[in-house]
């Protein structure tokens, strides 16, 4: 399933490499959080966002510039 999202094993490996816990989350980990939210155990949890990313947004990950971004930058750098 994740290969369908990322397109290749190399892309999946690259995303895993910048992730704080060194891997992409599993579907059952998301399902566990959803089950908890719908349970009585989350009754005191109100009005908050639940970020399920293993800490990815808590850090400033190294992000490689995409080819399209490079093309745009090259165009912007040109003296027209």
mmCIF file of the N, C-alpha and C atoms, coordinates in Angstrom:
data_MODEL
# 
_entry.id   MODEL 
# 
loop_
_atom_site.group_PDB 
_atom_site.id 
_atom_site.type_symbol 
_atom_site.label_atom_id 
_atom_site.label_alt_id 
_atom_site.label_comp_id 
_atom_site.label_asym_id 
_atom_site.label_entity_id 
_atom_site.label_seq_id 
_atom_site.pdbx_PDB_ins_code 
_atom_site.Cartn_x 
_atom_site.Cartn_y 
_atom_site.Cartn_z 
_atom_site.occupancy 
_atom_site.B_iso_or_equiv 
_atom_site.pdbx_formal_charge 
_atom_site.auth_seq_id 
_atom_site.auth_comp_id 
_atom_site.auth_asym_id 
_atom_site.auth_atom_id 
_atom_site.pdbx_PDB_model_num 
ATOM 1   N N  . UNK A 1 1  ? 0.821   -1.184 0.000   1.00 0.00 ? 1  UNK A N  1 
ATOM 2   C CA . UNK A 1 1  ? 0.000   0.000  0.000   1.00 0.00 ? 1  UNK A CA 1 
ATOM 3   C C  . UNK A 1 1  ? 0.876   1.264  0.000   1.00 0.00 ? 1  UNK A C  1 
ATOM 4   N N  . UNK A 1 2  ? 1.896   1.292  0.848   1.00 0.00 ? 2  UNK A N  1 
ATOM 5   C CA . UNK A 1 2  ? 2.770   2.464  0.895   1.00 0.00 ? 2  UNK A CA 1 
ATOM 6   C C  . UNK A 1 2  ? 3.553   2.635  -0.396  1.00 0.00 ? 2  UNK A C  1 
ATOM 7   N N  . UNK A 1 3  ? 3.879   1.539  -1.067  1.00 0.00 ? 3  UNK A N  1 
ATOM 8   C CA . UNK A 1 3  ? 4.578   1.655  -2.345  1.00 0.00 ? 3  UNK A CA 1 
ATOM 9   C C  . UNK A 1 3  ? 3.690   2.335  -3.375  1.00 0.00 ? 3  UNK A C  1 
ATOM 10  N N  . UNK A 1 4  ? 2.369   2.126  -3.288  1.00 0.00 ? 4  UNK A N  1 
ATOM 11  C CA . UNK A 1 4  ? 1.446   2.816  -4.190  1.00 0.00 ? 4  UNK A CA 1 
ATOM 12  C C  . UNK A 1 4  ? 1.475   4.319  -3.936  1.00 0.00 ? 4  UNK A C  1 
ATOM 13  N N  . UNK A 1 5  ? 1.613   4.716  -2.683  1.00 0.00 ? 5  UNK A N  1 
ATOM 14  C CA . UNK A 1 5  ? 1.635   6.137  -2.323  1.00 0.00 ? 5  UNK A CA 1 
ATOM 15  C C  . UNK A 1 5  ? 2.966   6.773  -2.714  1.00 0.00 ? 5  UNK A C  1 
ATOM 16  N N  . UNK A 1 6  ? 4.072   6.123  -2.384  1.00 0.00 ? 6  UNK A N  1 
ATOM 17  C CA . UNK A 1 6  ? 5.394   6.700  -2.616  1.00 0.00 ? 6  UNK A CA 1 
ATOM 18  C C  . UNK A 1 6  ? 5.937   6.431  -4.021  1.00 0.00 ? 6  UNK A C  1 
ATOM 19  N N  . UNK A 1 7  ? 5.401   5.430  -4.691  1.00 0.00 ? 7  UNK A N  1 
ATOM 20  C CA . UNK A 1 7  ? 5.781   5.171  -6.077  1.00 0.00 ? 7  UNK A CA 1 
ATOM 21  C C  . UNK A 1 7  ? 6.951   4.235  -6.281  1.00 0.00 ? 7  UNK A C  1 
ATOM 22  N N  . UNK A 1 8  ? 7.853   4.162  -5.320  1.00 0.00 ? 8  UNK A N  1 
ATOM 23  C CA . UNK A 1 8  ? 9.001   3.260  -5.448  1.00 0.00 ? 8  UNK A CA 1 
ATOM 24  C C  . UNK A 1 8  ? 9.570   2.961  -4.068  1.00 0.00 ? 8  UNK A C  1 
ATOM 25  N N  . UNK A 1 9  ? 10.303  1.872  -3.984  1.00 0.00 ? 9  UNK A N  1 
ATOM 26  C CA . UNK A 1 9  ? 10.945  1.518  -2.725  1.00 0.00 ? 9  UNK A CA 1 
ATOM 27  C C  . UNK A 1 9  ? 11.989  2.564  -2.348  1.00 0.00 ? 9  UNK A C  1 
ATOM 28  N N  . UNK A 1 10 ? 12.649  3.147  -3.345  1.00 0.00 ? 10 UNK A N  1 
ATOM 29  C CA . UNK A 1 10 ? 13.656  4.170  -3.085  1.00 0.00 ? 10 UNK A CA 1 
ATOM 30  C C  . UNK A 1 10 ? 13.040  5.399  -2.442  1.00 0.00 ? 10 UNK A C  1 
ATOM 31  N N  . UNK A 1 11 ? 11.869  5.816  -2.925  1.00 0.00 ? 11 UNK A N  1 
ATOM 32  C CA . UNK A 1 11 ? 11.183  6.975  -2.345  1.00 0.00 ? 11 UNK A CA 1 
ATOM 33  C C  . UNK A 1 11 ? 10.727  6.672  -0.921  1.00 0.00 ? 11 UNK A C  1 
ATOM 34  N N  . UNK A 1 12 ? 10.237  5.471  -0.691  1.00 0.00 ? 12 UNK A N  1 
ATOM 35  C CA . UNK A 1 12 ? 9.825   5.054  0.650   1.00 0.00 ? 12 UNK A CA 1 
ATOM 36  C C  . UNK A 1 12 ? 11.022  5.029  1.592   1.00 0.00 ? 12 UNK A C  1 
ATOM 37  N N  . UNK A 1 13 ? 12.146  4.506  1.117   1.00 0.00 ? 13 UNK A N  1 
ATOM 38  C CA . UNK A 1 13 ? 13.375  4.475  1.925   1.00 0.00 ? 13 UNK A CA 1 
ATOM 39  C C  . UNK A 1 13 ? 13.858  5.888  2.247   1.00 0.00 ? 13 UNK A C  1 
ATOM 40  N N  . UNK A 1 14 ? 13.755  6.799  1.282   1.00 0.00 ? 14 UNK A N  1 
ATOM 41  C CA . UNK A 1 14 ? 14.181  8.182  1.502   1.00 0.00 ? 14 UNK A CA 1 
ATOM 42  C C  . UNK A 1 14 ? 13.312  8.849  2.554   1.00 0.00 ? 14 UNK A C  1 
ATOM 43  N N  . UNK A 1 15 ? 12.009  8.621  2.514   1.00 0.00 ? 15 UNK A N  1 
ATOM 44  C CA . UNK A 1 15 ? 11.114  9.203  3.512   1.00 0.00 ? 15 UNK A CA 1 
ATOM 45  C C  . UNK A 1 15 ? 11.401  8.604  4.890   1.00 0.00 ? 15 UNK A C  1 
ATOM 46  N N  . UNK A 1 16 ? 11.635  7.317  4.935   1.00 0.00 ? 16 UNK A N  1 
ATOM 47  C CA . UNK A 1 16 ? 11.953  6.663  6.205   1.00 0.00 ? 16 UNK A CA 1 
ATOM 48  C C  . UNK A 1 16 ? 13.252  7.209  6.798   1.00 0.00 ? 16 UNK A C  1 
ATOM 49  N N  . UNK A 1 17 ? 14.203  7.546  5.944   1.00 0.00 ? 17 UNK A N  1 
ATOM 50  C CA . UNK A 1 17 ? 15.510  8.021  6.400   1.00 0.00 ? 17 UNK A CA 1 
ATOM 51  C C  . UNK A 1 17 ? 15.424  9.369  7.105   1.00 0.00 ? 17 UNK A C  1 
ATOM 52  N N  . UNK A 1 18 ? 14.486  10.239 6.708   1.00 0.00 ? 18 UNK A N  1 
ATOM 53  C CA . UNK A 1 18 ? 14.368  11.544 7.353   1.00 0.00 ? 18 UNK A CA 1 
ATOM 54  C C  . UNK A 1 18 ? 13.402  11.518 8.528   1.00 0.00 ? 18 UNK A C  1 
ATOM 55  N N  . UNK A 1 19 ? 12.752  10.397 8.738   1.00 0.00 ? 19 UNK A N  1 
ATOM 56  C CA . UNK A 1 19 ? 11.759  10.273 9.800   1.00 0.00 ? 19 UNK A CA 1 
ATOM 57  C C  . UNK A 1 19 ? 12.440  10.057 11.149  1.00 0.00 ? 19 UNK A C  1 
ATOM 58  N N  . UNK A 1 20 ? 11.983  10.740 12.206  1.00 0.00 ? 20 UNK A N  1 
ATOM 59  C CA . UNK A 1 20 ? 12.636  10.623 13.520  1.00 0.00 ? 20 UNK A CA 1 
ATOM 60  C C  . UNK A 1 20 ? 12.732  9.199  14.058  1.00 0.00 ? 20 UNK A C  1 
ATOM 61  N N  . UNK A 1 21 ? 11.740  8.370  13.780  1.00 0.00 ? 21 UNK A N  1 
ATOM 62  C CA . UNK A 1 21 ? 11.806  7.000  14.295  1.00 0.00 ? 21 UNK A CA 1 
ATOM 63  C C  . UNK A 1 21 ? 12.322  6.018  13.256  1.00 0.00 ? 21 UNK A C  1 
ATOM 64  N N  . UNK A 1 22 ? 12.726  6.530  12.101  1.00 0.00 ? 22 UNK A N  1 
ATOM 65  C CA . UNK A 1 22 ? 13.379  5.706  11.092  1.00 0.00 ? 22 UNK A CA 1 
ATOM 66  C C  . UNK A 1 22 ? 12.470  4.825  10.270  1.00 0.00 ? 22 UNK A C  1 
ATOM 67  N N  . UNK A 1 23 ? 11.186  5.074  10.304  1.00 0.00 ? 23 UNK A N  1 
ATOM 68  C CA . UNK A 1 23 ? 10.259  4.275  9.500   1.00 0.00 ? 23 UNK A CA 1 
ATOM 69  C C  . UNK A 1 23 ? 8.957   5.042  9.332   1.00 0.00 ? 23 UNK A C  1 
ATOM 70  N N  . UNK A 1 24 ? 8.161   4.581  8.391   1.00 0.00 ? 24 UNK A N  1 
ATOM 71  C CA . UNK A 1 24 ? 6.832   5.133  8.150   1.00 0.00 ? 24 UNK A CA 1 
ATOM 72  C C  . UNK A 1 24 ? 5.851   4.398  9.060   1.00 0.00 ? 24 UNK A C  1 
ATOM 73  N N  . UNK A 1 25 ? 4.837   5.105  9.525   1.00 0.00 ? 25 UNK A N  1 
ATOM 74  C CA . UNK A 1 25 ? 3.822   4.487  10.383  1.00 0.00 ? 25 UNK A CA 1 
ATOM 75  C C  . UNK A 1 25 ? 3.048   3.385  9.679   1.00 0.00 ? 25 UNK A C  1 
ATOM 76  N N  . UNK A 1 26 ? 2.628   2.422  10.457  1.00 0.00 ? 26 UNK A N  1 
ATOM 77  C CA . UNK A 1 26 ? 1.836   1.314  9.928   1.00 0.00 ? 26 UNK A CA 1 
ATOM 78  C C  . UNK A 1 26 ? 0.347   1.645  10.023  1.00 0.00 ? 26 UNK A C  1 
ATOM 79  N N  . UNK A 1 27 ? -0.471  1.135  9.110   1.00 0.00 ? 27 UNK A N  1 
ATOM 80  C CA . UNK A 1 27 ? -1.907  1.404  9.143   1.00 0.00 ? 27 UNK A CA 1 
ATOM 81  C C  . UNK A 1 27 ? -2.561  1.038  10.483  1.00 0.00 ? 27 UNK A C  1 
ATOM 82  N N  . UNK A 1 28 ? -2.107  -0.036 11.092  1.00 0.00 ? 28 UNK A N  1 
ATOM 83  C CA . UNK A 1 28 ? -2.708  -0.440 12.376  1.00 0.00 ? 28 UNK A CA 1 
ATOM 84  C C  . UNK A 1 28 ? -2.401  0.556  13.494  1.00 0.00 ? 28 UNK A C  1 
ATOM 85  N N  . UNK A 1 29 ? -1.304  1.306  13.368  1.00 0.00 ? 29 UNK A N  1 
ATOM 86  C CA . UNK A 1 29 ? -1.004  2.338  14.362  1.00 0.00 ? 29 UNK A CA 1 
ATOM 87  C C  . UNK A 1 29 ? -2.011  3.484  14.267  1.00 0.00 ? 29 UNK A C  1 
ATOM 88  N N  . UNK A 1 30 ? -2.393  3.824  13.068  1.00 0.00 ? 30 UNK A N  1 
ATOM 89  C CA . UNK A 1 30 ? -3.417  4.850  12.875  1.00 0.00 ? 30 UNK A CA 1 
ATOM 90  C C  . UNK A 1 30 ? -4.765  4.313  13.359  1.00 0.00 ? 30 UNK A C  1 
ATOM 91  N N  . UNK A 1 31 ? -5.062  3.069  13.026  1.00 0.00 ? 31 UNK A N  1 
ATOM 92  C CA . UNK A 1 31 ? -6.326  2.447  13.455  1.00 0.00 ? 31 UNK A CA 1 
ATOM 93  C C  . UNK A 1 31 ? -6.429  2.404  14.975  1.00 0.00 ? 31 UNK A C  1 
ATOM 94  N N  . UNK A 1 32 ? -5.329  2.143  15.668  1.00 0.00 ? 32 UNK A N  1 
ATOM 95  C CA . UNK A 1 32 ? -5.349  2.128  17.138  1.00 0.00 ? 32 UNK A CA 1 
ATOM 96  C C  . UNK A 1 32 ? -5.733  3.493  17.696  1.00 0.00 ? 32 UNK A C  1 
ATOM 97  N N  . UNK A 1 33 ? -5.203  4.558  17.091  1.00 0.00 ? 33 UNK A N  1 
ATOM 98  C CA . UNK A 1 33 ? -5.532  5.911  17.549  1.00 0.00 ? 33 UNK A CA 1 
ATOM 99  C C  . UNK A 1 33 ? -6.996  6.231  17.279  1.00 0.00 ? 33 UNK A C  1 
ATOM 100 N N  . UNK A 1 34 ? -7.496  5.837  16.131  1.00 0.00 ? 34 UNK A N  1 
ATOM 101 C CA . UNK A 1 34 ? -8.907  6.064  15.796  1.00 0.00 ? 34 UNK A CA 1 
ATOM 102 C C  . UNK A 1 34 ? -9.806  5.300  16.763  1.00 0.00 ? 34 UNK A C  1 
ATOM 103 N N  . UNK A 1 35 ? -9.456  4.064  17.054  1.00 0.00 ? 35 UNK A N  1 
ATOM 104 C CA . UNK A 1 35 ? -10.246 3.269  18.003  1.00 0.00 ? 35 UNK A CA 1 
ATOM 105 C C  . UNK A 1 35 ? -10.257 3.930  19.375  1.00 0.00 ? 35 UNK A C  1 
ATOM 106 N N  . UNK A 1 36 ? -9.110  4.462  19.790  1.00 0.00 ? 36 UNK A N  1 
ATOM 107 C CA . UNK A 1 36 ? -9.048  5.158  21.079  1.00 0.00 ? 36 UNK A CA 1 
ATOM 108 C C  . UNK A 1 36 ? -9.936  6.400  21.062  1.00 0.00 ? 36 UNK A C  1 
ATOM 109 N N  . UNK A 1 37 ? -9.905  7.164  19.971  1.00 0.00 ? 37 UNK A N  1 
ATOM 110 C CA . UNK A 1 37 ? -10.725 8.372  19.890  1.00 0.00 ? 37 UNK A CA 1 
ATOM 111 C C  . UNK A 1 37 ? -12.217 8.066  20.000  1.00 0.00 ? 37 UNK A C  1 
ATOM 112 N N  . UNK A 1 38 ? -12.633 6.932  19.464  1.00 0.00 ? 38 UNK A N  1 
ATOM 113 C CA . UNK A 1 38 ? -14.043 6.550  19.520  1.00 0.00 ? 38 UNK A CA 1 
ATOM 114 C C  . UNK A 1 38 ? -14.419 5.799  20.792  1.00 0.00 ? 38 UNK A C  1 
ATOM 115 N N  . UNK A 1 39 ? -13.447 5.585  21.655  1.00 0.00 ? 39 UNK A N  1 
ATOM 116 C CA . UNK A 1 39 ? -13.721 4.854  22.885  1.00 0.00 ? 39 UNK A CA 1 
ATOM 117 C C  . UNK A 1 39 ? -14.043 5.820  24.027  1.00 0.00 ? 39 UNK A C  1 
ATOM 118 N N  . UNK A 1 40 ? -14.553 5.274  25.111  1.00 0.00 ? 40 UNK A N  1 
ATOM 119 C CA . UNK A 1 40 ? -14.819 6.075  26.311  1.00 0.00 ? 40 UNK A CA 1 
ATOM 120 C C  . UNK A 1 40 ? -13.525 6.560  26.959  1.00 0.00 ? 40 UNK A C  1 
ATOM 121 N N  . UNK A 1 41 ? -12.408 5.918  26.662  1.00 0.00 ? 41 UNK A N  1 
ATOM 122 C CA . UNK A 1 41 ? -11.126 6.317  27.261  1.00 0.00 ? 41 UNK A CA 1 
ATOM 123 C C  . UNK A 1 41 ? -10.655 7.684  26.787  1.00 0.00 ? 41 UNK A C  1 
ATOM 124 N N  . UNK A 1 42 ? -11.214 8.187  25.698  1.00 0.00 ? 42 UNK A N  1 
ATOM 125 C CA . UNK A 1 42 ? -10.819 9.508  25.202  1.00 0.00 ? 42 UNK A CA 1 
ATOM 126 C C  . UNK A 1 42 ? -11.854 10.582 25.560  1.00 0.00 ? 42 UNK A C  1 
ATOM 127 N N  . UNK A 1 43 ? -12.699 10.304 26.537  1.00 0.00 ? 43 UNK A N  1 
ATOM 128 C CA . UNK A 1 43 ? -13.808 11.214 26.858  1.00 0.00 ? 43 UNK A CA 1 
ATOM 129 C C  . UNK A 1 43 ? -13.353 12.601 27.309  1.00 0.00 ? 43 UNK A C  1 
ATOM 130 N N  . UNK A 1 44 ? -12.158 12.740 27.837  1.00 0.00 ? 44 UNK A N  1 
ATOM 131 C CA . UNK A 1 44 ? -11.677 14.038 28.308  1.00 0.00 ? 44 UNK A CA 1 
ATOM 132 C C  . UNK A 1 44 ? -10.881 14.769 27.224  1.00 0.00 ? 44 UNK A C  1 
ATOM 133 N N  . UNK A 1 45 ? -10.700 14.142 26.104  1.00 0.00 ? 45 UNK A N  1 
ATOM 134 C CA . UNK A 1 45 ? -9.936  14.684 24.989  1.00 0.00 ? 45 UNK A CA 1 
ATOM 135 C C  . UNK A 1 45 ? -10.887 15.484 24.100  1.00 0.00 ? 45 UNK A C  1 
ATOM 136 N N  . UNK A 1 46 ? -10.785 16.814 24.141  1.00 0.00 ? 46 UNK A N  1 
ATOM 137 C CA . UNK A 1 46 ? -11.704 17.648 23.365  1.00 0.00 ? 46 UNK A CA 1 
ATOM 138 C C  . UNK A 1 46 ? -10.960 18.771 22.655  1.00 0.00 ? 46 UNK A C  1 
ATOM 139 N N  . UNK A 1 47 ? -11.409 19.078 21.464  1.00 0.00 ? 47 UNK A N  1 
ATOM 140 C CA . UNK A 1 47 ? -10.949 20.247 20.742  1.00 0.00 ? 47 UNK A CA 1 
ATOM 141 C C  . UNK A 1 47 ? -9.480  20.302 20.415  1.00 0.00 ? 47 UNK A C  1 
ATOM 142 N N  . UNK A 1 48 ? -8.839  19.193 20.244  1.00 0.00 ? 48 UNK A N  1 
ATOM 143 C CA . UNK A 1 48 ? -7.412  19.167 19.938  1.00 0.00 ? 48 UNK A CA 1 
ATOM 144 C C  . UNK A 1 48 ? -7.160  18.395 18.660  1.00 0.00 ? 48 UNK A C  1 
ATOM 145 N N  . UNK A 1 49 ? -6.054  18.685 18.037  1.00 0.00 ? 49 UNK A N  1 
ATOM 146 C CA . UNK A 1 49 ? -5.611  17.903 16.882  1.00 0.00 ? 49 UNK A CA 1 
ATOM 147 C C  . UNK A 1 49 ? -4.761  16.754 17.393  1.00 0.00 ? 49 UNK A C  1 
ATOM 148 N N  . UNK A 1 50 ? -4.898  15.632 16.774  1.00 0.00 ? 50 UNK A N  1 
ATOM 149 C CA . UNK A 1 50 ? -4.087  14.471 17.118  1.00 0.00 ? 50 UNK A CA 1 
ATOM 150 C C  . UNK A 1 50 ? -3.179  14.192 15.922  1.00 0.00 ? 50 UNK A C  1 
ATOM 151 N N  . UNK A 1 51 ? -1.929  14.553 16.057  1.00 0.00 ? 51 UNK A N  1 
ATOM 152 C CA . UNK A 1 51 ? -0.971  14.370 14.974  1.00 0.00 ? 51 UNK A CA 1 
ATOM 153 C C  . UNK A 1 51 ? -0.330  13.003 15.108  1.00 0.00 ? 51 UNK A C  1 
ATOM 154 N N  . UNK A 1 52 ? -0.536  12.181 14.109  1.00 0.00 ? 52 UNK A N  1 
ATOM 155 C CA . UNK A 1 52 ? -0.005  10.816 14.125  1.00 0.00 ? 52 UNK A CA 1 
ATOM 156 C C  . UNK A 1 52 ? 1.073   10.699 13.055  1.00 0.00 ? 52 UNK A C  1 
ATOM 157 N N  . UNK A 1 53 ? 2.254   11.185 13.382  1.00 0.00 ? 53 UNK A N  1 
ATOM 158 C CA . UNK A 1 53 ? 3.334   11.149 12.400  1.00 0.00 ? 53 UNK A CA 1 
ATOM 159 C C  . UNK A 1 53 ? 4.661   10.693 12.988  1.00 0.00 ? 53 UNK A C  1 
ATOM 160 N N  . UNK A 1 54 ? 4.632   10.141 14.170  1.00 0.00 ? 54 UNK A N  1 
ATOM 161 C CA . UNK A 1 54 ? 5.859   9.626  14.765  1.00 0.00 ? 54 UNK A CA 1 
ATOM 162 C C  . UNK A 1 54 ? 6.899   10.687 15.066  1.00 0.00 ? 54 UNK A C  1 
ATOM 163 N N  . UNK A 1 55 ? 6.480   11.943 15.141  1.00 0.00 ? 55 UNK A N  1 
ATOM 164 C CA . UNK A 1 55 ? 7.400   13.023 15.464  1.00 0.00 ? 55 UNK A CA 1 
ATOM 165 C C  . UNK A 1 55 ? 7.915   13.796 14.262  1.00 0.00 ? 55 UNK A C  1 
ATOM 166 N N  . UNK A 1 56 ? 7.444   13.469 13.063  1.00 0.00 ? 56 UNK A N  1 
ATOM 167 C CA . UNK A 1 56 ? 7.957   14.116 11.860  1.00 0.00 ? 56 UNK A CA 1 
ATOM 168 C C  . UNK A 1 56 ? 7.744   15.621 11.885  1.00 0.00 ? 56 UNK A C  1 
ATOM 169 N N  . UNK A 1 57 ? 6.576   16.094 12.301  1.00 0.00 ? 57 UNK A N  1 
ATOM 170 C CA . UNK A 1 57 ? 6.329   17.533 12.298  1.00 0.00 ? 57 UNK A CA 1 
ATOM 171 C C  . UNK A 1 57 ? 6.956   18.237 13.496  1.00 0.00 ? 57 UNK A C  1 
ATOM 172 N N  . UNK A 1 58 ? 7.440   17.499 14.462  1.00 0.00 ? 58 UNK A N  1 
ATOM 173 C CA . UNK A 1 58 ? 8.085   18.104 15.627  1.00 0.00 ? 58 UNK A CA 1 
ATOM 174 C C  . UNK A 1 58 ? 9.537   18.463 15.346  1.00 0.00 ? 58 UNK A C  1 
ATOM 175 N N  . UNK A 1 59 ? 10.054  17.994 14.261  1.00 0.00 ? 59 UNK A N  1 
ATOM 176 C CA . UNK A 1 59 ? 11.430  18.314 13.886  1.00 0.00 ? 59 UNK A CA 1 
ATOM 177 C C  . UNK A 1 59 ? 11.413  19.094 12.586  1.00 0.00 ? 59 UNK A C  1 
ATOM 178 N N  . UNK A 1 60 ? 12.539  19.584 12.210  1.00 0.00 ? 60 UNK A N  1 
ATOM 179 C CA . UNK A 1 60 ? 12.671  20.247 10.919  1.00 0.00 ? 60 UNK A CA 1 
ATOM 180 C C  . UNK A 1 60 ? 13.471  19.312 10.029  1.00 0.00 ? 60 UNK A C  1 
ATOM 181 N N  . UNK A 1 61 ? 12.770  18.416 9.319   1.00 0.00 ? 61 UNK A N  1 
ATOM 182 C CA . UNK A 1 61 ? 13.494  17.412 8.542   1.00 0.00 ? 61 UNK A CA 1 
ATOM 183 C C  . UNK A 1 61 ? 14.217  18.005 7.352   1.00 0.00 ? 61 UNK A C  1 
ATOM 184 N N  . UNK A 1 62 ? 15.274  17.330 6.948   1.00 0.00 ? 62 UNK A N  1 
ATOM 185 C CA . UNK A 1 62 ? 15.991  17.686 5.739   1.00 0.00 ? 62 UNK A CA 1 
ATOM 186 C C  . UNK A 1 62 ? 15.078  17.373 4.565   1.00 0.00 ? 62 UNK A C  1 
ATOM 187 N N  . UNK A 1 63 ? 14.780  18.352 3.772   1.00 0.00 ? 63 UNK A N  1 
ATOM 188 C CA . UNK A 1 63 ? 13.895  18.165 2.627   1.00 0.00 ? 63 UNK A CA 1 
ATOM 189 C C  . UNK A 1 63 ? 14.671  18.484 1.367   1.00 0.00 ? 63 UNK A C  1 
ATOM 190 N N  . UNK A 1 64 ? 14.684  17.541 0.459   1.00 0.00 ? 64 UNK A N  1 
ATOM 191 C CA . UNK A 1 64 ? 15.389  17.745 -0.796  1.00 0.00 ? 64 UNK A CA 1 
ATOM 192 C C  . UNK A 1 64 ? 14.512  18.560 -1.740  1.00 0.00 ? 64 UNK A C  1 
ATOM 193 N N  . UNK A 1 65 ? 15.122  19.436 -2.492  1.00 0.00 ? 65 UNK A N  1 
ATOM 194 C CA . UNK A 1 65 ? 14.392  20.245 -3.445  1.00 0.00 ? 65 UNK A CA 1 
ATOM 195 C C  . UNK A 1 65 ? 14.007  19.378 -4.639  1.00 0.00 ? 65 UNK A C  1 
ATOM 196 N N  . UNK A 1 66 ? 12.734  19.421 -5.014  1.00 0.00 ? 66 UNK A N  1 
ATOM 197 C CA . UNK A 1 66 ? 12.277  18.612 -6.136  1.00 0.00 ? 66 UNK A CA 1 
ATOM 198 C C  . UNK A 1 66 ? 12.761  19.202 -7.454  1.00 0.00 ? 66 UNK A C  1 
ATOM 199 N N  . UNK A 1 67 ? 12.709  18.399 -8.482  1.00 0.00 ? 67 UNK A N  1 
ATOM 200 C CA . UNK A 1 67 ? 13.154  18.840 -9.800  1.00 0.00 ? 67 UNK A CA 1 
ATOM 201 C C  . UNK A 1 67 ? 12.320  20.017 -10.291 1.00 0.00 ? 67 UNK A C  1 
ATOM 202 N N  . UNK A 1 68 ? 11.010  19.997 -10.032 1.00 0.00 ? 68 UNK A N  1 
ATOM 203 C CA . UNK A 1 68 ? 10.173  21.108 -10.493 1.00 0.00 ? 68 UNK A CA 1 
ATOM 204 C C  . UNK A 1 68 ? 10.518  22.394 -9.745  1.00 0.00 ? 68 UNK A C  1 
ATOM 205 N N  . UNK A 1 69 ? 10.858  22.296 -8.466  1.00 0.00 ? 69 UNK A N  1 
ATOM 206 C CA . UNK A 1 69 ? 11.282  23.475 -7.705  1.00 0.00 ? 69 UNK A CA 1 
ATOM 207 C C  . UNK A 1 69 ? 12.579  24.039 -8.272  1.00 0.00 ? 69 UNK A C  1 
ATOM 208 N N  . UNK A 1 70 ? 13.490  23.158 -8.655  1.00 0.00 ? 70 UNK A N  1 
ATOM 209 C CA . UNK A 1 70 ? 14.756  23.600 -9.240  1.00 0.00 ? 70 UNK A CA 1 
ATOM 210 C C  . UNK A 1 70 ? 14.503  24.315 -10.565 1.00 0.00 ? 70 UNK A C  1 
ATOM 211 N N  . UNK A 1 71 ? 13.580  23.787 -11.364 1.00 0.00 ? 71 UNK A N  1 
ATOM 212 C CA . UNK A 1 71 ? 13.258  24.407 -12.639 1.00 0.00 ? 71 UNK A CA 1 
ATOM 213 C C  . UNK A 1 71 ? 12.697  25.804 -12.421 1.00 0.00 ? 71 UNK A C  1 
ATOM 214 N N  . UNK A 1 72 ? 11.774  25.955 -11.481 1.00 0.00 ? 72 UNK A N  1 
ATOM 215 C CA . UNK A 1 72 ? 11.197  27.258 -11.170 1.00 0.00 ? 72 UNK A CA 1 
ATOM 216 C C  . UNK A 1 72 ? 12.291  28.215 -10.705 1.00 0.00 ? 72 UNK A C  1 
ATOM 217 N N  . UNK A 1 73 ? 13.176  27.738 -9.845  1.00 0.00 ? 73 UNK A N  1 
ATOM 218 C CA . UNK A 1 73 ? 14.264  28.596 -9.349  1.00 0.00 ? 73 UNK A CA 1 
ATOM 219 C C  . UNK A 1 73 ? 15.184  29.014 -10.486 1.00 0.00 ? 73 UNK A C  1 
ATOM 220 N N  . UNK A 1 74 ? 15.464  28.092 -11.395 1.00 0.00 ? 74 UNK A N  1 
ATOM 221 C CA . UNK A 1 74 ? 16.307  28.438 -12.554 1.00 0.00 ? 74 UNK A CA 1 
ATOM 222 C C  . UNK A 1 74 ? 15.659  29.524 -13.399 1.00 0.00 ? 74 UNK A C  1 
ATOM 223 N N  . UNK A 1 75 ? 14.359  29.427 -13.590 1.00 0.00 ? 75 UNK A N  1 
ATOM 224 C CA . UNK A 1 75 ? 13.640  30.436 -14.372 1.00 0.00 ? 75 UNK A CA 1 
ATOM 225 C C  . UNK A 1 75 ? 13.679  31.767 -13.646 1.00 0.00 ? 75 UNK A C  1 
ATOM 226 N N  . UNK A 1 76 ? 13.469  31.752 -12.332 1.00 0.00 ? 76 UNK A N  1 
ATOM 227 C CA . UNK A 1 76 ? 13.493  32.988 -11.549 1.00 0.00 ? 76 UNK A CA 1 
ATOM 228 C C  . UNK A 1 76 ? 14.878  33.624 -11.542 1.00 0.00 ? 76 UNK A C  1 
ATOM 229 N N  . UNK A 1 77 ? 15.912  32.813 -11.601 1.00 0.00 ? 77 UNK A N  1 
ATOM 230 C CA . UNK A 1 77 ? 17.289  33.317 -11.578 1.00 0.00 ? 77 UNK A CA 1 
ATOM 231 C C  . UNK A 1 77 ? 17.707  33.943 -12.907 1.00 0.00 ? 77 UNK A C  1 
ATOM 232 N N  . UNK A 1 78 ? 17.005  33.579 -13.986 1.00 0.00 ? 78 UNK A N  1 
ATOM 233 C CA . UNK A 1 78 ? 17.346  34.126 -15.303 1.00 0.00 ? 78 UNK A CA 1 
ATOM 234 C C  . UNK A 1 78 ? 17.056  35.626 -15.334 1.00 0.00 ? 78 UNK A C  1 
ATOM 235 N N  . UNK A 1 79 ? 17.889  36.340 -16.033 1.00 0.00 ? 79 UNK A N  1 
ATOM 236 C CA . UNK A 1 79 ? 17.700  37.788 -16.227 1.00 0.00 ? 79 UNK A CA 1 
ATOM 237 C C  . UNK A 1 79 ? 16.937  38.008 -17.529 1.00 0.00 ? 79 UNK A C  1 
ATOM 238 N N  . UNK A 1 80 ? 15.632  38.152 -17.475 1.00 0.00 ? 80 UNK A N  1 
ATOM 239 C CA . UNK A 1 80 ? 14.817  38.308 -18.684 1.00 0.00 ? 80 UNK A CA 1 
ATOM 240 C C  . UNK A 1 80 ? 14.781  39.707 -19.129 1.00 0.00 ? 80 UNK A C  1 
# 
